[in-house]
Amino acid sequence: MTSEELEIKFKDAVERINAHDEPFPADFLLRLYAYFKKATNNYSRPNSSKPIINAFKTNALFQIQDVSEDEAKQIYIDLVNNYLLYRK
């Protein structure tokens, strides 16, 4: 898959998750958060008003520090596809 195709599939996965109207499990949200941040090369600090949430987000990012941006996009796509497949 080319980088352009991966980017299109990644953006589609982001749109599908954003359009989903049911609540997500917290662990799933943390994984989505970490892989999204890595895939978009966004290293801004977590900005929740609750320090414990910031700690969880920081830990999630730390756990995937060796993942490349393209790998993060593919994992994000796979997470979305698997989650939505089993929620139908």
ZAMARGU-4260 file (C-alpha; in steps of 0.2 Angstrom, whole numbers, plus 5000, padded with zeros to 4 digits):
<rodrens>
0) 5000/5000/5000 | 5007/5017/4996 | 5008/5031/5008 | 4994/5040/4999 | 4983/5025/5000
5) 4987/5023/5019 | 4983/5041/5022 | 4966/5040/5014 | 4962/5024/5024 | 4968/5032/5040
10) 4957/5048/5037 | 4942/5037/5033 | 4945/5027/5049 | 4946/5044/5059 | 4929/5050/5051
15) 4921/5033/5055 | 4926/5034/5073 | 4921/5052/5075 | 4904/5048/5067 | 4901/5034/5080
20) 4888/5039/5093 | 4890/5026/5106 | 4902/5027/5120 | 4919/5018/5119 | 4928/5008/5132
25) 4942/5018/5141 | 4956/5006/5136 | 4950/5007/5117 | 4950/5026/5118 | 4968/5027/5125
30) 4974/5016/5111 | 4965/5026/5098 | 4972/5042/5106 | 4990/5036/5106 | 4990/5029/5089
35) 4981/5045/5082 | 4994/5056/5090 | 5009/5045/5084 | 5001/5044/5066 | 4998/5063/5065
40) 5015/5067/5073 | 5007/5077/5086 | 5017/5077/5102 | 5008/5091/5111 | 5005/5087/5129
45) 4989/5079/5135 | 4978/5093/5142 | 4964/5085/5152 | 4959/5095/5168 | 4961/5078/5177
50) 4980/5074/5181 | 4976/5055/5181 | 4969/5056/5163 | 4985/5065/5158 | 4995/5051/5166
55) 4986/5037/5157 | 4988/5047/5140 | 5006/5050/5143 | 5008/5031/5147 | 4999/5026/5131
60) 5011/5037/5121 | 5026/5030/5130 | 5021/5012/5126 | 5021/5015/5107 | 5036/5026/5106
65) 5045/5014/5094 | 5031/5013/5082 | 5033/5023/5065 | 5020/5035/5059 | 5014/5023/5045
70) 5013/5008/5057 | 5003/5019/5069 | 4991/5023/5055 | 4989/5005/5050 | 4986/5000/5068
75) 4973/5014/5070 | 4964/5008/5055 | 4965/4990/5061 | 4958/4995/5078 | 4944/5004/5070
80) 4939/4991/5058 | 4939/4977/5071 | 4930/4988/5084 | 4916/4993/5072 | 4915/4975/5064
85) 4910/4968/5081 | 4898/4982/5086 | 4886/4979/5071
</rodrens>
